[in-house]
């Protein structure tokens, strides 16, 4: 069937109207759900905001490690050897990324720290955000993160002792890779005891959460002004089957303040909705908040004294 050129604008307009209507329906659903979400947060966090549950000292060290992987080898080794007896730095040529592996034979544990976005190849991985069904895990994953995580697994697997505990960290793209890698390692029988990420984008949907939220000890650290943890915003493609987070979440606010969301609340789609989280602030400032240096500077005031505030009051403590 041939379409006359004169009809083409009407067809395009019709498609745009359908997409716009679909998008508006999703936004309206989220707005209506927002009040229920706030009630869930209030009920679920009343007894969880306890500073004893969060070690900001440990969180700060992992932030230093996740930041060091961007730096020269000497900086990486200096931070790594504070906790690990041997350190190995590896460059992933195919995906233009790098990671370091720390090993402590006394405590019998490994640490895998993965770098975030640092070049064009990394950006292209970020942009491969459509669902891809992983053949081993049998869950949908962010295609770019999954590709990168498999590369890391291939190279790091021969260096891992299956009797050792495994910790992982990463920032941005590196955080997304760390989460997917932890799933792959857990699937292969490794003992993953800690995953901590900074400014991590979403990596899977509800199917992935159902399978791994109880298996992966994930703690996500999020700067209050950082937009990256809310992406990818692809509701227009997948509708209610959108990407979601899982794991406990600590939101860094100004000075000594922070908000903590336990995993059963943090996984709610509205906790990190791109559309509901749009702010009236400068995009440049938001992107600056995503830098690892911003995470480090906002963690430092919390080392000596940290004050938990309710999620619904967090806007009062955002710089």
C-alpha positions as CSV (number, residue, x, y, z in Angstrom):
1,X,0.0,0.0,0.0
2,X,1.5,3.3,-1.1
3,X,1.1,6.4,1.2
4,X,0.7,9.7,-0.6
5,X,3.1,12.3,0.5
6,X,0.2,14.6,1.3
7,X,-1.1,12.2,3.9
8,X,2.2,11.8,5.6
9,X,2.0,14.9,7.9
10,X,-1.4,13.7,9.2
11,X,0.0,10.2,9.9
12,X,3.0,11.7,11.8
13,X,0.7,14.0,13.7
14,X,-1.6,11.1,14.6
15,X,1.4,9.1,15.9
16,X,2.6,12.1,17.9
17,X,-0.9,12.5,19.5
18,X,-1.0,8.9,20.4
19,X,2.5,9.0,22.0
20,X,1.7,12.2,23.8
21,X,-1.5,10.8,25.2
22,X,0.3,7.6,26.3
23,X,3.0,9.7,28.0
24,X,0.4,11.9,29.8
25,X,-1.4,8.8,31.0
26,X,1.8,7.5,32.6
27,X,2.5,10.9,34.2
28,X,-1.1,11.1,35.6
29,X,-0.7,7.5,37.0
30,X,2.5,8.5,38.7
31,X,0.9,11.7,40.2
32,X,-2.0,9.7,41.5
33,X,0.4,7.0,42.9
34,X,2.6,9.7,44.6
35,X,0.4,10.1,47.6
36,X,0.3,6.3,48.2
37,X,4.1,6.3,47.8
38,X,4.5,9.0,50.5
39,X,2.4,6.9,52.9
40,X,4.5,3.9,52.1
41,X,7.7,5.9,52.8
42,X,6.3,7.3,56.1
43,X,5.3,3.9,57.4
44,X,8.4,2.1,56.2
45,X,11.1,4.5,57.4
46,X,9.8,5.3,60.8
47,X,12.1,2.8,62.5
48,X,14.9,2.5,59.9
49,X,16.7,5.9,60.0
50,X,19.3,4.7,62.5
51,X,22.9,5.9,62.1
52,X,24.1,2.5,63.4
53,X,22.8,0.9,60.2
54,X,25.1,3.0,58.0
55,X,28.9,3.1,58.3
56,X,29.8,6.4,56.7
57,X,33.5,5.6,57.3
58,X,33.2,2.5,55.1
59,X,31.0,4.3,52.6
60,X,33.6,7.1,52.4
61,X,36.5,4.6,51.8
62,X,34.6,2.9,49.0
63,X,33.9,6.3,47.5
64,X,37.6,7.0,47.6
65,X,38.3,3.7,45.9
66,X,35.6,4.4,43.2
67,X,37.2,7.8,42.7
68,X,40.8,6.5,42.6
69,X,40.1,4.3,39.6
70,X,39.8,7.5,37.5
71,X,43.3,8.5,38.6
72,X,46.9,7.4,37.9
73,X,48.0,3.9,38.9
74,X,49.9,5.3,41.9
75,X,46.7,6.8,43.4
76,X,44.8,3.5,42.8
77,X,47.5,1.4,44.5
78,X,47.8,3.8,47.4
79,X,44.0,3.6,48.2
80,X,43.8,-0.1,47.4
81,X,46.7,-1.1,49.7
82,X,45.0,0.5,52.7
83,X,42.8,-2.6,52.9
84,X,44.2,-5.2,50.5
85,X,47.6,-7.0,50.4
86,X,47.8,-7.1,46.6
87,X,46.3,-4.9,43.9
88,X,45.9,-5.5,40.2
89,X,44.9,-2.8,37.7
90,X,43.4,-3.9,34.4
91,X,42.4,-1.9,31.3
92,X,39.5,-3.2,29.2
93,X,40.5,-2.3,25.6
94,X,37.3,-3.4,23.9
95,X,35.1,-1.2,26.1
96,X,37.8,1.4,26.9
97,X,37.3,1.0,30.7
98,X,39.3,-0.2,33.6
99,X,38.9,-1.9,37.0
100,X,41.2,-2.8,39.9
101,X,41.1,-6.0,41.9
102,X,42.2,-5.9,45.5
103,X,42.9,-9.2,47.3
104,X,43.5,-9.7,51.0
105,X,44.7,-13.2,51.9
106,X,44.4,-12.5,55.6
107,X,40.7,-11.6,55.5
108,X,40.1,-13.9,52.5
109,X,38.3,-11.3,50.4
110,X,38.5,-9.6,47.0
111,X,37.4,-6.1,46.0
112,X,36.5,-5.2,42.4
113,X,36.3,-1.5,41.7
114,X,35.1,-0.4,38.2
115,X,35.5,3.0,36.6
116,X,32.6,5.1,35.4
117,X,32.1,7.0,32.2
118,X,35.4,8.6,31.0
119,X,35.3,8.6,27.2
120,X,33.2,8.2,24.0
121,X,33.1,4.4,24.1
122,X,31.8,4.6,27.6
123,X,29.1,7.1,26.6
124,X,28.0,4.7,23.8
125,X,27.7,1.9,26.4
126,X,25.5,4.2,28.5
127,X,23.3,4.9,25.5
128,X,22.7,1.2,24.8
129,X,19.8,1.3,27.4
130,X,17.2,-1.0,25.8
131,X,16.4,-4.2,27.6
132,X,18.4,-7.3,26.6
133,X,17.5,-10.7,28.0
134,X,20.6,-12.1,29.6
135,X,21.1,-15.7,28.4
136,X,22.5,-16.9,31.8
137,X,20.5,-14.8,34.3
138,X,17.3,-14.9,32.2
139,X,16.3,-11.4,33.2
140,X,16.2,-8.2,31.2
141,X,19.3,-6.0,31.6
142,X,20.6,-2.6,30.4
143,X,22.3,-3.8,27.3
144,X,25.4,-1.6,27.6
145,X,26.0,-2.3,31.2
146,X,25.6,-6.1,30.6
147,X,28.1,-6.0,27.7
148,X,30.7,-4.3,29.9
149,X,30.1,-6.5,32.9
150,X,30.6,-9.6,30.9
151,X,33.9,-8.2,29.6
152,X,35.0,-7.6,33.2
153,X,33.9,-11.1,34.3
154,X,35.9,-12.8,31.6
155,X,39.1,-11.0,32.7
156,X,38.6,-11.1,36.4
157,X,37.2,-14.6,36.9
158,X,40.6,-16.4,36.6
159,X,42.0,-14.2,39.4
160,X,39.2,-14.9,41.9
161,X,39.4,-17.5,44.7
162,X,36.0,-19.1,45.1
163,X,36.6,-19.5,48.8
164,X,37.0,-15.7,49.2
165,X,34.3,-13.1,49.9
166,X,33.7,-10.6,47.1
167,X,33.0,-6.9,47.4
168,X,32.3,-4.5,44.5
169,X,32.0,-0.8,44.0
170,X,31.7,1.7,41.2
171,X,30.5,5.1,40.2
172,X,28.1,5.9,37.4
173,X,28.6,3.4,34.5
174,X,31.0,1.6,36.9
175,X,28.2,1.2,39.4
176,X,25.8,-0.2,36.8
177,X,28.5,-2.7,35.8
178,X,29.2,-3.6,39.4
179,X,25.6,-4.5,40.0
180,X,25.3,-6.7,36.8
181,X,28.7,-8.2,37.6
182,X,27.5,-9.1,41.1
183,X,24.5,-10.9,39.6
184,X,26.8,-12.9,37.3
185,X,29.2,-13.8,40.1
186,X,26.3,-14.8,42.4
187,X,24.9,-16.9,39.6
188,X,28.3,-18.7,39.2
189,X,28.4,-19.5,42.9
190,X,30.7,-16.8,44.2
191,X,30.1,-15.3,47.7
192,X,29.1,-11.7,47.0
193,X,28.9,-9.9,50.4
194,X,28.8,-6.2,49.5
195,X,28.0,-4.0,46.5
196,X,28.1,-0.3,47.0
197,X,27.6,2.2,44.2
198,X,27.6,5.9,43.7
199,X,25.4,7.7,41.2
200,X,24.4,4.4,39.6
201,X,21.8,4.3,36.8
202,X,19.1,1.6,36.7
203,X,20.1,-1.7,35.3
204,X,17.0,-4.0,35.2
205,X,13.2,-4.1,35.7
206,X,10.8,-5.9,38.1
207,X,11.8,-9.3,36.8
208,X,15.5,-8.7,37.8
209,X,14.4,-7.3,41.2
210,X,12.3,-10.3,41.9
211,X,15.3,-12.6,41.2
212,X,18.2,-10.7,42.8
213,X,17.0,-8.2,45.4
214,X,17.3,-10.8,48.2
215,X,20.5,-12.2,46.8
216,X,22.6,-9.1,46.2
217,X,23.6,-7.0,49.3
218,X,23.4,-3.7,47.3
219,X,23.7,-0.2,48.9
220,X,23.2,2.7,46.5
221,X,24.6,6.1,47.5
222,X,22.8,9.0,45.7
223,X,23.6,12.7,45.7
224,X,20.3,14.6,46.1
225,X,21.0,16.7,43.0
226,X,22.4,13.9,40.8
227,X,20.0,13.2,37.9
228,X,21.9,10.1,36.7
229,X,20.3,7.6,39.1
230,X,16.9,8.4,37.6
231,X,17.9,7.3,34.1
232,X,17.2,5.7,31.7
233,X,13.7,7.4,31.4
234,X,12.2,5.0,28.9
235,X,8.7,4.7,30.1
236,X,7.5,5.6,26.6
237,X,9.0,2.4,25.4
238,X,8.3,0.0,28.2
239,X,5.4,1.7,30.0
240,X,4.8,0.3,33.5
241,X,7.6,-2.3,32.9
242,X,10.2,0.4,33.4
243,X,13.7,0.1,34.7
244,X,13.8,0.1,38.5
245,X,16.4,0.2,41.3
246,X,16.8,-2.2,44.2
247,X,18.9,-2.3,47.3
248,X,19.1,0.1,50.2
249,X,19.5,3.8,49.3
250,X,21.3,6.6,51.1
251,X,20.6,10.1,49.7
252,X,23.3,12.6,50.5
253,X,22.0,16.0,51.6
254,X,23.9,19.1,52.6
255,X,26.3,19.1,55.5
256,X,25.7,16.3,58.0
257,X,22.2,15.4,56.7
258,X,21.1,12.4,54.8
259,X,18.0,10.3,54.0
260,X,17.9,6.5,54.2
261,X,15.4,4.3,52.2
262,X,15.3,0.6,52.9
263,X,15.3,-1.7,49.9
264,X,11.6,-2.5,49.9
265,X,10.8,1.3,49.5
266,X,13.8,2.3,47.4
267,X,12.8,-0.2,44.7
268,X,9.4,1.6,44.2
269,X,9.5,3.2,40.7
270,X,8.5,6.6,42.1
271,X,11.5,6.7,44.5
272,X,13.7,7.4,41.5
273,X,11.3,8.5,38.8
274,X,13.0,10.7,36.1
275,X,9.7,12.6,35.4
276,X,8.7,13.1,39.0
277,X,12.2,14.1,39.9
278,X,12.7,16.9,37.4
279,X,14.0,20.0,39.2
280,X,14.0,23.6,38.3
281,X,17.7,24.0,38.5
282,X,20.6,24.4,36.2
283,X,21.5,21.2,34.2
284,X,25.2,22.1,34.6
285,X,24.8,22.1,38.4
286,X,23.0,18.7,38.3
287,X,25.8,17.2,36.2
288,X,28.4,18.6,38.6
289,X,26.6,16.8,41.4
290,X,27.2,13.5,39.5
291,X,31.0,13.9,39.8
292,X,32.8,11.5,42.2
293,X,34.4,14.6,43.8
294,X,30.9,15.8,44.7
295,X,30.1,12.5,46.4
296,X,33.3,12.6,48.4
297,X,32.8,16.2,49.5
298,X,29.3,15.5,50.7
299,X,30.3,12.4,52.6
300,X,33.1,14.1,54.6
301,X,30.8,16.1,56.9
302,X,29.0,12.9,57.8
303,X,32.1,11.1,59.0
304,X,32.0,12.6,62.5
305,X,28.3,13.2,62.9
306,X,25.4,12.3,60.6
307,X,21.8,13.4,60.9
308,X,19.0,11.4,59.3
309,X,15.9,13.3,58.0
310,X,12.6,11.9,56.7
311,X,12.4,11.4,52.9
312,X,9.5,13.7,52.7
313,X,11.5,16.5,54.3
314,X,14.7,16.1,52.2
315,X,14.1,19.1,50.0
316,X,14.7,21.3,53.0
317,X,18.3,20.0,53.2
318,X,19.3,20.1,49.6
319,X,21.9,22.7,48.6
